[in-house]
Amino acid sequence: MGKRLTDFIVDKREQPLYEDDRAMILSHYHMAERCIQMEYWKIRDSILRDMTDDSLVYILEGGFKGFHELEPSDLITEYKEIEDDWYELYESNSLPWPVFEEDPIVALELDENGEVARG
């Protein structure tokens, strides 16, 4: 089970907020970026299967302010819901775009030559 690391955020991009189930220390920004990738993937998947996506309808109606604007506790809740799916997509090279370069998983995957160790 992940754990919250701080109650007060000064710098959303850099300050550690949460340690996830894989011991990744994530900032508000890292978590928001991962949530955006998953939300996009879910919407795209629904469209490709000719289904109506309730999330897309909600977003277009103006009811969602964005993951980067969520309060830390709300973002942690959202992240916990997508964490396993995000890692599954990451490990299968199925994310809709490359991981944000400052995400800690990028550093974890770098070998001594500065190249990504996995495919």
N, C-alpha and C positions, 0 to 999 in steps of 0.2 A: 504494500500500500504506500503510495507516495506521501510526501509531507510538505507542508507549507514552511518556508524558511524565514519569512519576515511578515510583519503586519503593516509596515509603512514603506511605500515605494517612492523613491526620489527619482530614479532613472529607469524608465520602463525598458529601455533597450539593453542595459548592462546589468542592472542589479538583480542578483539571484532572487527568485520568488518561490520556486517549487522544485523539489527533487522527485522525479517520477519513479515509476516502478522499476526502471532499468538504471537507476542511480544517475540519471542525467540531471544536471543542475541547470534549470531553465529560467530565463528572465520572462517578464510579461510579454516582451516582443517575440521571443522564440515560441512561446505557447500560442500566441495569437497567429503567427505565421503558419504553424502546424494546423491550427483549427481552420484557417482559410483554405489551406490545401485540401483538407478533408471535406469541407463544405462544397468546394468546387467539384471535387471528385464525385460526391454523392449526387449533386445536381446534374452533372454531365452523364453519370451512369443512368439516372432516371430518364433523362431525355433520350439517350440511346436505346432504352428499352421501351420507348413510347409511353412513358408514364408521366402523369402530372406530379411535379415536385412541390410539396407543401412549403418547403423551405424557400424555394425561389419565389413562390407567390407571396409569402410573408415579407421577404426582402423587398420585392418590387412594390408592395403596398406601403412601404416606408416604416415597417415595424421593427427593423433591426438597425442598431446604431453602429455595429461593427465590432469585431473581436478586440481590436486595439483600444477601443473606448470602454470596454467592460471593466467593472470593478474587479480587483484581484480575486476575491472569493468567487465571483461569478465565472471568471475565466478559468479558474481551477476546476470548477464544476464541469464546465464545457470540455476542458481538456481531458479530464478523467473519462468522459464518455467516448472520446475518439482515440485515446492513447494507443490501445492495442491495434486498432485498424490502421492508424498512421504508421506504426512500426511494420505492420504486415505489408502495406503498400511500399514503404521504404525498402524493405528487404527483398521485395520482388521487383524492384525498379519500376514501380507502377505509379509513382506520384506524378501529378499532372505537370510539374515543373521542378527544376532542381531545388534542393534544400537551400535555404538561406545560408549564405557562406559563413555567417557567424554562429550558426547553430552548433552546439557542442558535439553533435554527432559527426560533423564534418572533421573536426580535429581528431576525434576518436578513430576515424577511418583513414587518416593520413599515415603513410609509412615514412620511414626515415628519409626518403627521397622527395617528400612533399607531394607525392602522388596518391590519389585515392586507391586504397588497397583492394577494394571490391570492385566488381564489374561495373 
